[in-house]
Amino acid sequence: MAEWNPEKDLLAMVTDDSKVLLHRFNWQRLWTISPGKCITSICWSPDGKIVALGTEDGFVLLHDVENGKMLRSIKSHDVAIICLNWAEDEPLSRTDKEDLLSYEDRTTRFFPPAPVMPRIGGLNSGDTGLADENEEAIQAFSSASCQRFNILCTGDKDGCICFSIFGIFPIGKININKVPIHVQSSGKRTSYRLQDVSISKVSLSRNLHQLVLLCSGKLINTDNLSLSNDLSVGVHCLHLDTSIFSNRKNELHQVSQQASSIQDLVEVVRASISMMSKQWSNAMNLFHEKFSALPSLLTAHGMESSSEDEFMSLLFGTHTSPALHQFLVSSLGEAGLKRIAKTIESAGRELRIVVSEHLQPAVEIISFRLAELRGLARWRSRFQNIGLDEKLMDGVTERVGMLVVQVERFSRVAATVLYLVHFFSCFMFSQILLRIGTRLWLLMIMYLW
């Protein structure tokens, strides 16, 4: 497969082993990538800055033209994507501009730039669908995509077509097997239906009013099934009415801008929580590893008390058992306690960074953007028929408000826990030094005697 770039002297090619190559007209190779999936279709974005790849397992991969880095990975279908078409809306005329709603994205007036994926301690965000090493390209991609309204159409071998604004925000799905086909001939209207459809080609008109597609399948007369056997399997060309994309273009543009930003921020939230969990788990694993020797020592000394009981006795200044004394001096020791304290302190510092610079700003901006979508949803005549449901927005806005409260509460609880851990470490360190110092004092007395 090969596709010319619509704006530059570039040719993107897919080899038999699913490698993607980018060449200039003079055959200079710019880059080669191996997505790790079987590529079944390819197309360019209208501005020529992104190459879209359809895969055998139903993913759409968006790659940057400059370096081949993956910008997005989106699961659009359940089967192989056979064809892609990325159409941009025609430039608006003066009359069209006057009819458009005036809308301003006010997020930048109240918030700093949106947070990016956290990068702490060598951990990564995992498979989040966003690029891990190309944050600047993602931001440029998101802002550039919002300048002109465009729709990516994808068709699969099971007869399904998906539509996504900017290639990232899904707005509709059609199963051609379920679409009624009405044919007017000699004053008589006949109804048909396609069976076992496989999409071969899709093309959305520049004014977004029509979708033309080629597909293979069996045409069935639903009015008279006895005639269906006479119809052979072949290739069919269908014209579908997609005027809702044009008639509600402004509304779709507004919603997709907000929703696409929310999707990015949700991934930031997921990555932040994942990293915080990993960092704290590593610290707690070391803590439990070092303190796991105490129960065994209590059993070996024939004691029935628990580790918690021993530490409580130590805290209130009562007699220290031989098992706890052996654990503090020999098993844990000064070096082991310092290592635990350093690890927990480092994890706590990184938790605070993730919360303050990534998690909390992302949740706050999500809450603000959802509040704006909630306001748009109340304009039912313009937004309800594109799926922006007022009751649904009320529910999700309330849940995100609770999430904002929980993040703030977590920040306070984390600070308290870290303070208590620091206090516990200092107390344990003093007890170890006290016992080591007492033992050295006794040895000195015996030596002098």
Residue pairs with C-beta under 8 A, 6 or more apart in sequence:
1 13
1 14
1 39
1 41
1 42
2 11
2 12
2 13
2 14
2 42
3 11
3 12
3 42
3 43
3 44
3 51
4 10
4 11
4 44
5 11
5 12
5 44
5 48
5 65
6 44
6 46
6 47
6 48
7 47
7 48
8 48
8 65
9 24
9 25
10 22
10 23
10 24
10 30
10 48
10 65
11 22
11 23
11 24
11 25
12 20
12 21
12 22
12 42
12 44
12 51
13 20
13 21
13 22
13 23
14 20
14 21
14 39
14 42
14 53
15 21
18 34
18 35
18 37
18 38
18 39
19 32
19 33
19 34
20 32
20 33
20 34
20 35
20 39
20 42
20 51
20 53
20 63
20 68
21 29
21 31
21 32
22 29
22 30
22 31
22 32
22 51
22 65
22 68
23 29
23 30
24 30
31 67
31 68
32 68
33 63
33 68
35 53
35 55
35 61
35 70
37 55
37 56
37 57
37 59
37 61
38 55
38 56
38 57
38 80
39 53
39 54
39 55
39 56
40 54
40 55
40 56
40 80
40 81
40 82
41 53
41 54
41 81
41 82
41 83
41 84
41 154
42 51
42 52
42 53
42 54
42 84
43 51
43 52
43 84
43 85
43 86
44 50
44 51
44 52
44 86
45 51
45 52
45 86
45 150
45 167
46 86
46 87
46 88
46 148
46 150
47 88
47 144
47 148
48 65
49 64
49 65
49 141
49 144
50 62
50 63
50 64
50 65
50 71
50 141
50 167
51 62
51 63
51 65
52 60
52 61
52 62
52 63
52 84
52 86
52 152
52 167
53 60
53 61
53 62
53 63
54 60
54 80
54 81
54 82
54 83
54 84
54 154
55 61
55 80
55 81
56 80
57 80
58 75
58 76
58 77
58 78
58 79
58 80
58 81
58 156
59 73
59 74
59 75
59 76
59 81
60 72
60 73
60 74
60 76
60 81
60 84
60 152
60 154
60 164
60 167
61 70
61 72
61 73
62 70
62 71
62 72
62 73
62 74
62 141
62 167
62 168
63 69
63 70
63 71
64 70
64 71
64 134
64 137
64 141
66 137
67 134
67 137
69 131
69 133
69 134
69 137
70 131
70 134
71 130
71 131
71 134
71 137
71 138
71 141
72 129
72 130
72 131
72 167
72 168
73 127
73 129
74 129
74 164
74 167
74 168
74 170
76 154
76 162
76 164
76 170
77 154
77 156
77 158
77 160
77 162
78 156
78 158
79 156
79 157
79 158
80 156
80 157
81 154
81 155
81 156
82 155
82 156
82 157
82 198
82 199
82 200
83 154
83 155
83 199
83 200
83 201
83 202
84 152
84 153
84 154
84 155
84 202
85 152
85 153
85 201
85 202
85 203
85 204
86 150
86 151
86 152
86 153
86 167
87 150
87 151
87 153
87 203
87 204
87 205
87 206
87 208
88 148
88 149
88 150
88 206
89 148
89 149
89 150
89 206
89 207
89 208
89 246
89 249
90 206
90 207
92 100
100 250
101 250
101 251
101 254
101 382
103 250
103 254
105 257
105 258
106 372
107 114
107 261
107 365
107 368
107 369
110 368
111 361
111 364
111 365
111 368
112 361
114 261
114 264
114 265
114 268
114 361
114 362
114 365
115 265
115 268
115 357
115 358
115 361
115 362
116 135
116 138
116 139
116 268
116 358
117 125
117 128
117 130
117 132
117 135
117 267
117 268
117 271
117 358
118 125
118 268
118 271
118 272
118 275
118 353
118 354
118 357
118 358
120 275
120 279
120 350
120 353
120 354
121 275
121 279
121 350
123 275
123 278
123 279
124 132
125 132
125 267
125 270
125 271
125 274
125 275
126 271
126 274
128 267
128 270
128 271
129 267
130 138
130 264
130 267
131 137
131 138
138 264
142 260
142 261
142 264
145 166
145 167
145 168
145 260
146 166
146 253
146 257
146 260
149 165
149 249
149 252
149 253
150 165
150 166
150 167
151 163
151 164
151 165
151 171
151 204
151 208
151 245
152 163
152 164
152 165
152 166
152 167
153 161
153 162
153 163
153 202
153 203
153 204
153 211
154 161
154 162
154 164
154 202
155 161
155 199
155 200
155 201
155 202
155 213
155 215
156 199
157 198
157 199
158 177
158 197
158 198
159 175
159 176
159 177
159 194
159 196
159 197
159 198
159 199
159 215
159 217
160 173
160 174
160 175
160 176
160 199
161 173
161 174
161 176
161 199
161 202
161 211
161 213
162 170
162 172
162 173
163 170
163 171
163 172
163 173
163 245
164 170
164 171
165 171
165 252
165 253
165 256
165 260
166 256
166 260
168 260
168 263
169 256
169 259
169 260
169 263
171 252
171 256
171 386
171 387
174 240
176 194
176 197
176 199
176 213
176 215
176 217
176 238
177 193
177 194
177 195
177 196
177 197
177 217
178 193
179 193
179 194
179 238
179 240
180 191
180 192
180 193
180 222
181 191
181 192
181 193
181 194
181 219
181 238
182 189
182 190
182 191
182 192
183 189
183 190
183 191
183 192
190 221
190 223
191 221
191 222
191 223
192 219
192 220
192 221
192 222
193 219
193 220
193 222
194 215
194 217
194 218
194 219
194 220
194 236
195 217
195 218
195 219
195 220
196 217
196 218
196 233
197 215
197 216
197 217
198 215
198 216
198 217
199 213
199 214
199 215
200 213
200 214
200 215
200 216
200 235
201 213
201 214
202 211
202 212
202 213
203 211
203 212
203 213
204 210
204 211
204 242
204 245
205 211
205 212
205 242
207 246
208 242
208 243
208 245
208 246
208 249
209 241
209 242
209 243
209 245
209 246
210 239
210 240
210 241
210 242
210 243
211 239
211 240
211 242
212 237
212 238
212 239
212 240
213 237
213 238
213 240
214 235
214 236
214 237
215 235
215 236
215 238
216 233
216 234
216 235
216 236
217 233
217 236
218 228
218 231
218 233
219 228
219 231
219 234
219 236
220 228
220 231
221 227
221 228
221 231
244 385
244 386
245 252
248 382
248 385
248 386
251 376
251 382
251 383
251 386
251 388
252 386
254 376
255 373
255 376
255 383
255 386
255 388
258 369
258 372
258 373
259 373
261 365
261 369
262 366
262 369
262 370
265 362
265 363
265 365
265 366
265 369
266 362
266 366
268 358
268 359
268 362
269 359
269 362
269 363
269 366
271 358
272 354
272 355
272 358
272 359
272 362
273 359
275 350
275 354
276 351
276 354
276 355
276 359
279 347
279 350
279 351
280 347
280 351
282 343
282 347
283 343
283 344
283 346
283 347
286 339
286 340
286 343
287 340
287 343
287 344
290 332
290 336
290 337
290 339
290 340
291 307
291 332
293 327
293 331
293 332
294 307
294 310
294 323
294 324
294 327
294 331
295 306
295 307
297 323
297 324
297 326
297 327
297 331
298 304
298 305
298 306
298 307
298 310
298 321
298 323
300 323
301 321
301 322
301 323
303 321
303 323
305 321
310 321
310 323
310 324
311 324
313 319
313 320
313 321
313 324
314 320
314 324
314 431
315 427
320 435
325 435
328 428
328 431
328 432
328 435
329 432
329 435
329 436
329 439
332 428
332 432
333 432
334 429
334 432
334 433
334 436
337 425
337 428
337 429
337 432
338 429
340 425
341 422
341 425
341 429
344 418
344 421
344 425
345 418
345 422
348 414
348 418
348 421
351 414
351 418
352 411
352 414
352 415
355 407
355 410
355 411
355 414
356 411
359 407
360 407
360 408
360 411
363 400
363 403
363 404
363 407
364 404
366 400
367 397
367 400
367 401
367 403
367 404
370 393
370 396
370 397
370 400
371 397
373 388
373 393
374 390
374 393
374 394
374 397
376 383
376 388
377 383
377 384
377 388
377 389
377 390
377 392
377 393
378 390
380 390
384 390
